[in-house]
Amino acid sequence: MQASRRDVLVHVGENLRRLRQVGGMSQTMLAEASGISRRTIINLEAGEANISLSGLDRLAEALGATFVDLVSAPAASTRSIEAVAWRGSAPESEAVLLGSVPARSEVQLWSWALGAGERYDAEPDPAGWHEMVLVTEGRLRIERDEGPVDLAAGDHATYSSAQAYAYVNVYDGVTRFIRNVVS
């Protein structure tokens, strides 16, 4: 899975230029609106600059876009972005943007544990609700109307929870996972 991940800045130049042009902004106008220098914007659009995550947030806000709009592959689903957004000095230090869904109301963060063979059956949530699940230990099957997905430790899934679904521990030990409910 690690080998397929890419750097979050790969698509910034193309997206920045496209969003700026769609918004009818010059590089100078964007620089003034974001507080990011025109030179940095020119270099970002050329794919020759690095910028902080907070700088990307400021550019997105000035463009009336989201952080995800700025960093995602243009045709990619925001449910599975898997882009490295930060690297530390140690090789194992990184922050990876796994996925994103729109939120209207709130996001709930849950820590779940299921014993061997345990199952939790859920009722469908209202339309527009989503779940983001990250398995931290064991193996989890998420049975959904749109089809099952099997996840091992380190894997994640993002899906609409406006459907019948169940969590099933398919591991002979405890399975632990983090669940975000987005409404």
trRosetta pair geometry for C-beta under 8 A, 3 or more apart (Angstrom, degrees):
i j d omega theta_ij theta_ji phi_ij phi_ji
1 4 6.2 -65 -162 33 38 107
1 5 7.3 47 147 -35 67 98
1 82 7.9 -117 177 -146 92 138
1 154 6.5 166 49 133 153 118
1 155 7.2 -153 -86 -91 155 73
2 5 5.9 -47 -162 11 40 115
4 82 6.9 12 109 130 95 146
5 82 5.1 -118 -111 157 81 96
5 83 6.8 155 -169 -113 84 24
5 84 5.6 87 149 -37 120 94
5 96 6.3 -61 -140 -129 143 125
6 10 5.3 -13 149 -21 122 150
6 82 7.4 78 23 110 73 83
6 83 5.6 -35 77 -119 75 76
6 84 6.9 -141 105 14 25 88
7 10 5.3 126 74 -39 81 91
7 83 6.6 23 136 -168 16 89
7 84 5.3 -43 -109 62 48 100
8 12 7.4 54 134 -46 70 111
8 71 4.7 -19 -175 -159 90 130
8 83 4.1 109 -90 140 67 118
8 84 6.0 -123 -22 83 85 44
8 85 4.3 51 -35 -98 152 61
8 97 6.2 80 -100 15 120 123
9 12 4.9 -44 -152 5 58 127
9 13 7.9 53 170 -22 79 84
9 47 7.9 127 145 -143 99 69
9 50 6.8 -67 -88 -120 163 63
9 51 7.5 139 -109 33 118 83
9 71 7.5 -52 -81 -130 30 92
10 73 7.6 -15 98 -79 117 82
10 83 7.3 -132 21 -135 109 120
11 14 5.6 -62 -163 49 64 108
11 15 5.3 57 143 -19 90 114
11 71 6.2 105 66 -176 101 35
11 72 6.3 -54 78 101 152 22
11 73 5.3 -160 -70 -92 151 44
11 74 6.7 -170 -158 -31 131 71
12 15 5.9 -67 -140 46 26 105
12 16 5.6 30 163 -26 68 112
12 44 5.8 -73 127 -176 115 103
12 47 8.0 139 68 -104 85 64
12 51 7.6 -171 170 36 162 121
12 56 7.0 -88 -122 -116 128 113
12 70 6.0 25 -125 161 77 87
12 71 6.0 -8 -75 -103 84 61
13 16 5.9 -54 -141 34 22 111
13 17 6.5 18 161 -14 60 108
13 44 5.6 -172 -94 150 72 59
13 45 4.8 113 -155 -151 82 25
13 46 6.3 -124 -138 42 135 14
13 47 4.3 -66 -28 -63 158 72
14 17 6.1 -60 -151 38 26 108
14 18 6.2 21 155 -15 64 112
14 74 6.8 -80 121 -43 126 118
15 18 5.7 -58 -142 42 31 110
15 19 5.9 24 163 -14 69 111
15 69 6.7 163 -175 144 130 65
15 70 5.2 153 115 -148 135 40
15 71 7.2 -109 40 -49 158 16
15 72 7.4 101 -82 57 151 59
15 74 6.7 -176 -83 -76 89 85
16 19 6.2 -57 -139 41 23 104
16 20 6.0 24 159 -20 61 112
16 41 7.1 -162 163 -155 136 80
16 44 5.6 29 31 123 170 117
16 45 5.5 -120 89 -85 118 78
16 59 6.6 -29 -121 166 107 139
16 63 7.8 -134 -138 -66 59 153
16 70 6.5 45 -72 -146 75 93
17 20 5.9 -58 -144 37 24 111
17 21 6.2 19 159 -15 63 110
17 45 4.7 98 -64 -139 103 110
18 21 6.0 -61 -147 39 25 106
18 22 6.2 25 156 -18 64 109
18 74 7.5 61 22 -104 169 124
19 22 5.7 -52 -141 38 30 112
19 23 6.2 23 158 -11 63 112
19 63 4.6 39 142 -176 123 142
19 65 5.3 -35 -149 -41 145 150
19 69 6.7 97 -87 139 140 117
19 70 7.1 -58 1 -95 157 74
20 23 5.9 -66 -150 45 26 106
20 25 4.8 -93 -164 71 76 102
20 26 7.8 31 168 -171 114 4
20 27 7.1 32 179 -82 154 55
20 30 5.4 -42 -123 -62 117 144
20 63 6.4 -79 -77 -111 58 114
21 24 7.5 40 -177 -73 33 29
21 25 7.7 -99 -69 48 22 65
23 63 5.7 -148 -24 -153 157 72
23 64 6.4 149 -108 31 129 113
25 29 4.3 -137 -159 88 86 124
25 30 4.8 98 142 -56 132 89
25 33 7.3 -66 -139 11 141 142
25 62 8.0 109 -137 142 170 99
25 63 7.3 -118 21 -110 149 73
26 29 4.6 101 49 4 76 101
26 30 7.1 -142 92 -2 42 86
27 30 5.7 -55 -148 39 32 111
27 31 6.3 38 151 -24 65 105
27 38 5.2 90 137 -149 103 91
27 41 5.0 163 -157 107 96 133
27 42 6.1 46 -159 -66 154 78
27 45 7.6 -87 -102 -11 118 145
28 31 5.6 -51 -148 33 31 114
28 32 6.5 28 155 -16 64 104
28 38 5.6 -3 -95 -100 57 131
29 32 5.9 -57 -152 37 31 109
29 33 6.2 23 155 -15 66 111
30 33 5.7 -58 -141 42 31 108
30 34 5.8 8 166 -2 68 117
30 36 7.5 -30 135 61 87 104
30 38 8.0 116 71 -108 85 69
30 41 5.8 129 95 -126 122 155
30 59 7.1 32 177 -140 111 83
30 62 5.9 113 -152 127 69 133
30 63 7.1 14 -127 -72 109 86
31 34 6.5 -70 -136 48 21 95
31 35 7.8 146 175 -27 52 2
31 36 5.9 -108 -129 81 62 63
31 37 6.0 6 -144 -174 118 20
31 38 4.1 -51 -59 -67 156 70
31 40 8.0 130 -113 50 100 90
31 41 5.7 -115 -71 -7 90 139
32 35 8.0 24 -174 -64 21 41
33 62 3.8 127 119 -151 108 114
34 41 7.9 125 52 -75 140 120
34 58 4.6 110 -166 139 89 97
34 59 5.0 23 -130 -92 151 51
34 61 7.3 134 -114 67 82 86
34 62 3.8 -84 -69 -22 86 154
35 58 6.0 -72 51 178 100 145
36 40 5.2 -102 169 78 97 131
36 41 6.0 114 112 -55 111 93
36 51 7.4 10 -139 -137 134 134
36 55 5.8 96 -98 -160 122 98
36 58 6.1 147 -38 99 107 124
36 59 6.0 -13 4 -71 151 94
37 40 4.5 97 64 3 87 101
37 41 7.1 -151 99 -4 49 84
38 41 5.5 -55 -151 37 36 114
38 42 6.3 41 150 -22 68 103
39 42 5.7 -51 -149 34 31 113
39 43 6.4 26 154 -14 64 108
40 43 5.7 -58 -147 42 31 109
40 44 6.1 35 153 -23 67 106
40 49 5.6 152 -154 179 65 162
40 51 6.5 99 178 -90 121 113
40 55 7.7 -84 153 -174 147 140
41 44 5.6 -50 -143 35 30 113
41 45 6.4 29 157 -17 63 105
41 59 7.7 155 -104 -116 95 122
42 45 6.0 -60 -153 37 27 109
42 46 6.4 16 152 -10 63 113
43 46 5.6 -62 -146 44 33 108
43 48 4.6 -93 -164 79 83 92
43 49 3.4 89 119 -41 113 120
44 47 7.6 40 -179 -72 31 25
44 48 7.8 -107 -67 52 19 57
44 49 4.7 -64 -65 57 60 119
44 51 6.2 0 -91 -24 123 132
44 59 8.0 -102 115 -102 171 163
46 49 7.6 79 59 -8 88 91
51 55 4.1 -116 173 92 105 138
51 56 5.9 129 107 -52 118 79
51 59 7.8 33 143 -16 159 135
52 55 4.4 105 55 0 78 103
52 56 7.2 -138 98 -3 47 82
53 56 5.6 -49 -152 34 37 113
53 57 6.6 43 147 -21 65 101
53 67 7.8 26 -170 -144 84 132
53 85 6.1 54 -94 167 119 112
53 86 6.7 -45 -41 -62 125 109
54 57 5.3 -45 -150 32 39 118
54 58 6.6 41 150 -21 65 100
55 58 5.7 -51 -150 34 34 111
55 59 6.5 34 152 -17 65 103
56 59 5.7 -52 -147 37 34 111
56 60 6.2 36 154 -20 66 106
56 67 5.9 76 126 -136 107 87
56 70 5.7 169 -172 106 99 147
56 71 6.7 29 -171 -56 146 109
57 60 5.8 -56 -147 37 29 112
57 61 6.3 29 155 -19 64 107
57 67 5.6 -21 -95 -84 68 109
58 61 5.8 -53 -146 36 30 111
58 62 6.3 29 155 -18 64 108
59 62 5.8 -58 -148 38 30 110
59 63 6.3 20 155 -12 66 112
59 70 6.4 107 97 -121 111 151
60 63 5.8 -66 -148 43 29 106
60 65 4.7 -101 -157 84 76 85
60 66 5.7 -4 -180 157 133 12
60 67 5.1 -108 -21 -74 168 45
60 69 6.4 130 -137 58 108 101
60 70 4.8 -103 -82 -27 102 133
61 64 7.7 35 -177 -72 31 28
61 65 8.0 -101 -56 53 17 57
63 69 7.9 -146 100 99 127 130
63 70 7.5 127 46 -79 146 107
65 69 3.9 -117 179 79 112 145
65 70 6.0 123 111 -50 130 87
66 69 4.6 109 52 -2 74 100
66 70 7.2 -142 96 -3 46 86
66 100 7.7 164 133 160 141 154
67 70 5.8 -64 -160 36 32 111
67 71 6.4 -1 158 2 69 114
68 71 6.3 -71 -137 48 30 92
68 72 5.4 28 173 -29 72 117
68 78 5.3 51 169 -136 138 123
68 81 6.9 -114 -140 -79 98 148
68 97 7.5 -176 -102 169 83 140
68 100 4.4 -106 -88 45 152 164
69 72 6.8 -49 -122 27 16 107
71 81 7.4 54 108 -167 104 135
71 83 6.0 -171 152 86 116 160
71 85 7.4 6 -159 -102 163 98
71 97 6.9 71 104 53 145 160
72 76 5.2 -139 176 67 99 114
72 78 5.9 -60 -96 -96 157 79
72 81 5.7 -89 -106 -119 93 108
72 83 7.6 -146 -99 -17 51 142
73 76 3.6 83 63 -17 102 121
76 80 7.6 -113 176 79 105 73
76 81 6.9 102 129 -111 135 61
77 80 5.8 40 83 32 105 82
78 81 6.2 2 -151 -58 51 104
78 99 6.3 108 145 -165 59 70
78 100 4.5 -60 166 65 113 91
78 101 6.9 154 106 -79 112 43
79 99 4.9 7 -176 -152 33 129
79 100 7.7 -111 -82 53 30 45
79 101 6.8 38 -95 -71 75 92
79 158 4.0 -163 -159 83 86 120
79 159 7.3 66 -152 -71 136 45
80 98 7.4 -43 -134 170 49 66
80 99 5.5 -19 -78 -88 31 111
80 158 6.7 -167 -58 31 67 113
81 97 5.0 -33 95 115 135 97
81 98 6.4 115 51 140 87 16
81 99 5.5 164 6 -94 87 43
81 100 6.5 34 -24 0 132 93
82 96 6.3 -4 -150 177 52 115
82 97 7.5 -138 -77 85 8 60
82 98 6.0 26 -80 -131 60 50
82 99 7.7 8 -39 -54 65 74
83 96 6.9 160 78 -157 30 69
83 97 5.1 -9 58 54 86 102
84 87 6.3 30 164 -57 125 94
84 94 5.4 -50 -142 -169 106 124
84 95 7.3 112 -161 74 60 49
84 96 5.5 -40 -97 -100 54 76
85 95 4.9 -55 66 98 97 99
85 96 6.8 153 8 -116 86 20
85 97 5.0 78 -39 -25 125 101
86 94 6.4 161 88 -155 62 51
86 95 4.1 31 43 31 104 109
87 93 6.6 103 -171 97 50 79
87 94 5.2 -11 -105 -103 63 86
88 93 2.8 -34 41 113 124 138
88 94 6.9 -125 9 -61 81 44
89 93 6.8 22 44 47 44 141
90 93 4.4 89 63 -9 90 111
97 100 7.3 -9 176 -42 107 104
98 132 7.4 125 95 -169 121 120
98 134 7.1 170 -4 -87 177 116
98 156 5.1 16 -178 65 144 160
98 158 7.6 153 127 -39 99 120
99 132 6.1 -173 76 -125 116 117
99 156 6.9 -161 3 121 120 129
99 158 4.2 -138 124 -26 158 151
101 130 4.1 -67 147 59 171 165
101 132 7.0 -161 4 -53 117 109
101 158 6.2 -176 -42 -178 114 122
101 182 5.1 140 81 83 119 157
102 128 8.0 -62 86 -166 104 91
102 182 7.8 139 88 150 35 129
103 106 7.1 -121 -177 72 119 7
103 107 5.7 -50 -118 -56 150 97
103 182 4.9 -100 -94 -168 96 100
103 183 6.9 47 -149 66 80 33
104 128 6.6 7 0 153 131 135
104 183 6.5 -69 55 134 87 57
105 183 4.6 -32 55 105 116 94
106 182 8.0 -157 101 -143 43 42
106 183 5.7 10 53 53 71 100
107 180 5.7 -9 -174 -171 102 105
107 181 7.0 161 -157 79 49 50
107 182 5.1 -6 -108 -104 85 72
107 183 7.7 -177 -81 22 41 66
108 180 6.7 154 77 -157 51 51
108 181 4.2 1 50 50 107 101
108 183 7.9 34 -6 -2 98 104
109 178 7.1 -20 -166 -171 84 99
109 179 7.7 145 -161 82 38 51
109 180 5.7 -16 -100 -101 60 76
110 178 7.0 148 81 -164 57 50
110 179 4.1 -19 64 64 112 97
110 180 7.3 -174 20 -76 80 28
110 181 6.9 49 -12 -13 118 99
111 176 7.4 -8 -176 -168 84 98
111 178 6.1 -25 -102 -106 61 67
111 179 7.8 -171 -73 23 15 79
112 120 8.0 -100 -157 9 133 155
112 167 7.1 -42 155 163 155 171
112 176 6.8 162 89 -153 58 51
112 177 5.1 -12 62 62 106 80
112 178 7.5 176 19 -91 83 18
112 179 5.6 44 -15 -9 122 118
113 174 5.6 -7 -169 -175 102 114
113 175 7.1 158 -154 82 51 47
113 176 4.9 -15 -100 -100 79 80
114 118 4.0 -156 -175 79 91 122
114 119 7.6 69 -158 -68 135 21
114 120 6.8 -120 -99 -15 122 106
114 138 7.9 -147 63 99 88 159
114 140 7.4 109 35 -109 134 97
114 167 6.3 -163 -53 128 150 114
114 168 7.8 -177 149 -170 162 17
114 169 3.9 -166 112 -49 118 121
114 174 7.1 153 76 -158 42 63
114 175 4.9 -11 58 59 95 98
115 118 4.5 96 56 -31 70 126
115 169 6.7 -170 89 42 28 165
115 174 6.0 -38 -108 -103 47 75
116 169 6.1 -134 -128 118 24 130
116 171 6.7 -104 -112 97 74 61
116 172 5.1 24 -128 -159 127 39
116 173 6.1 -2 -70 -77 102 8
116 174 7.3 -70 -42 -67 69 41
117 169 6.3 -34 11 77 13 103
118 168 7.8 -179 96 -147 48 45
118 169 4.9 43 50 15 79 124
119 166 5.9 5 -175 174 97 120
119 167 7.0 167 -154 86 49 56
119 168 4.9 -2 -110 -107 89 76
119 169 7.3 -127 -68 17 51 74
120 166 6.3 170 86 -158 49 70
120 167 4.6 10 50 49 101 100
121 164 7.8 -10 -171 -172 90 95
121 166 4.6 -25 -104 -103 60 106
122 125 8.0 -15 154 -39 120 84
122 161 7.4 -47 124 -165 143 106
122 164 7.3 162 84 -158 69 51
122 165 5.3 -8 56 71 112 78
122 166 6.4 -180 13 -89 76 46
122 167 7.6 59 -21 -9 111 85
123 164 7.2 -41 -142 -111 32 71
124 161 7.0 159 -153 147 55 61
124 162 5.4 48 -178 -171 104 38
124 163 5.3 27 -112 -82 108 2
124 164 5.5 -57 -52 -59 91 50
124 165 7.7 101 -91 1 61 82
125 129 3.7 -72 120 71 134 151
125 161 4.2 41 17 109 124 102
125 162 5.4 -79 74 -82 73 56
125 181 7.5 168 -92 -158 157 110
125 183 7.3 -122 172 -98 134 101
126 129 5.5 97 63 -18 67 116
126 162 6.3 -38 119 -106 23 104
126 183 7.4 62 56 -141 108 106
127 162 4.8 67 -101 -130 42 157
128 162 6.9 74 18 -50 36 138
128 183 7.2 75 109 -156 93 56
129 160 7.1 98 82 -163 56 66
129 161 4.9 -60 114 61 102 100
129 162 5.6 130 47 -54 86 86
129 181 6.9 -8 -173 -175 109 86
129 182 6.7 157 -159 84 59 57
129 183 4.9 -13 -109 -103 93 75
130 158 6.5 17 173 -176 120 84
130 159 6.7 172 -153 92 81 29
130 160 5.7 -58 -101 -105 73 42
130 161 6.0 138 -141 -1 16 90
130 181 7.8 160 85 -158 47 44
130 182 4.5 -11 62 59 92 110
131 157 7.9 23 103 102 93 88
131 158 7.2 -170 94 -142 49 48
131 159 6.1 -11 57 61 86 75
131 161 4.5 83 -21 -58 103 121
131 165 7.9 -138 24 77 147 161
131 179 6.1 -24 -164 -164 107 94
131 180 6.7 151 -158 79 53 57
131 181 5.8 -21 -102 -103 79 60
131 182 7.2 -176 -83 16 27 82
132 156 6.9 6 -178 -178 80 115
132 157 7.6 -176 -147 91 43 46
132 158 4.8 -3 -106 -104 79 88
132 179 7.3 147 77 -159 51 45
132 180 4.2 -1 54 52 101 110
132 182 6.8 51 -9 -18 102 117
133 140 7.2 -114 152 103 134 150
133 142 6.6 148 43 -65 159 142
133 151 7.0 -172 112 9 112 170
133 156 6.3 169 89 -153 53 67
133 157 5.2 -1 54 54 101 86
133 158 7.8 -177 21 -76 65 44
133 177 5.5 15 -173 163 94 133
133 178 7.1 159 -154 83 47 53
133 179 5.2 -7 -103 -105 79 75
133 180 7.8 -149 -66 26 40 67
134 155 7.7 -179 -146 95 54 36
134 156 4.5 -20 -98 -99 72 103
134 177 6.2 165 82 -162 42 82
134 178 4.6 -4 56 54 98 101
135 138 6.8 -113 -172 71 113 70
135 139 7.2 31 -169 -123 156 26
135 140 5.0 -164 -95 13 124 117
135 151 4.5 159 -14 129 135 115
135 152 6.4 -172 91 123 145 18
135 153 5.3 -114 123 -101 99 37
135 154 6.9 -33 80 23 87 30
135 155 5.5 13 35 58 114 78
135 156 7.3 -161 11 -81 71 50
135 175 6.8 -43 -145 -173 106 99
135 176 7.4 118 -162 85 60 50
135 177 4.6 -41 -102 -99 53 103
136 153 6.2 11 157 -141 19 88
136 154 8.0 81 -117 -55 35 43
136 176 4.8 -47 66 101 101 101
136 177 6.1 167 9 -102 79 38
136 178 6.4 71 -31 -17 115 91
137 153 5.4 23 -105 -101 24 119
137 173 7.9 -76 151 106 104 114
137 174 6.6 20 113 101 123 85
137 175 6.4 -177 98 -144 71 38
137 176 4.2 37 42 34 105 101
137 177 8.0 -135 40 -56 62 56
138 153 6.5 105 35 -59 30 96
138 169 6.5 -23 155 -148 143 96
138 171 3.9 -155 -164 40 95 165
138 173 5.9 -143 -98 80 105 87
138 174 6.1 -124 -53 107 139 42
138 175 3.1 -128 95 -102 146 69
138 176 6.4 117 16 13 112 58
139 150 6.8 0 -178 -174 103 93
139 151 6.9 165 -157 87 57 51
139 152 5.3 -23 -105 -105 84 63
139 153 7.6 -71 -71 -26 54 70
139 169 7.4 106 78 -165 65 56
139 170 4.9 -68 108 75 111 88
139 171 4.1 141 33 -59 86 103
139 175 6.1 -87 53 -104 34 125
140 150 7.5 165 88 -154 45 49
140 151 4.8 -12 63 61 90 101
140 167 6.1 -31 -163 -160 111 90
140 168 7.1 133 -164 69 59 49
140 169 6.5 -38 -105 -103 65 51
140 170 7.0 141 -124 20 13 89
140 171 7.8 -35 -55 -10 48 112
140 175 5.1 145 -68 168 86 143
140 177 5.6 -3 -38 -45 158 143
141 148 5.7 -6 -176 -171 101 118
141 149 7.3 162 -155 81 55 41
141 150 5.1 -22 -102 -101 79 73
141 151 7.6 173 -86 20 30 72
141 167 7.7 139 77 -163 53 42
141 168 4.3 -23 64 65 101 105
141 169 8.0 -152 22 -65 80 5
141 170 4.9 67 -18 -24 109 127
142 148 6.6 159 83 -154 50 63
142 149 5.0 -4 54 56 99 91
142 151 7.0 33 -8 -4 101 114
142 157 6.0 -139 26 68 148 158
142 159 7.4 165 128 26 145 146
142 165 6.1 -2 180 -173 90 114
142 166 7.3 165 -156 79 48 45
142 167 6.1 -20 -103 -101 71 60
142 168 7.7 -179 -82 21 24 79
143 148 4.9 -24 -108 -100 60 96
143 165 6.3 161 85 -156 56 58
143 166 4.5 -1 53 51 106 96
143 168 6.2 47 -15 -9 108 121
144 147 6.3 -3 71 57 91 34
144 148 6.7 155 24 -91 70 37
144 149 7.2 12 10 1 116 94
144 159 6.3 -73 -99 148 167 157
144 163 5.7 64 -170 103 92 128
144 164 7.4 155 -149 90 48 55
144 165 4.5 -7 -100 -105 75 99
145 163 4.1 -118 22 -177 120 123
145 164 5.5 95 -49 48 101 81
145 165 7.3 -83 -7 -67 73 73
146 159 7.1 -163 51 -157 135 126
146 160 7.8 87 -14 49 142 100
146 163 6.4 50 -16 124 91 176
149 157 5.0 119 108 -103 153 149
149 159 7.7 -177 2 -42 144 142
150 170 6.9 -45 -134 44 104 152
151 155 3.9 -158 -154 92 84 121
151 156 7.0 73 -137 -78 135 13
151 157 6.0 -112 -66 -21 132 109
151 177 7.7 71 98 -106 137 135
152 155 5.2 85 50 -4 59 122
159 163 8.0 -65 147 39 112 122
159 165 7.8 135 100 -94 133 153
160 163 6.2 79 103 -4 96 106
161 165 6.5 -86 -137 18 72 139
161 181 7.0 -37 13 -134 163 86
167 177 7.7 -149 -146 44 135 140
169 174 7.6 -61 -142 -153 146 32
169 175 4.3 -174 -125 14 98 127
170 175 7.8 52 35 -57 51 150
171 174 7.7 -25 94 78 121 15
171 175 5.0 129 34 -64 128 104
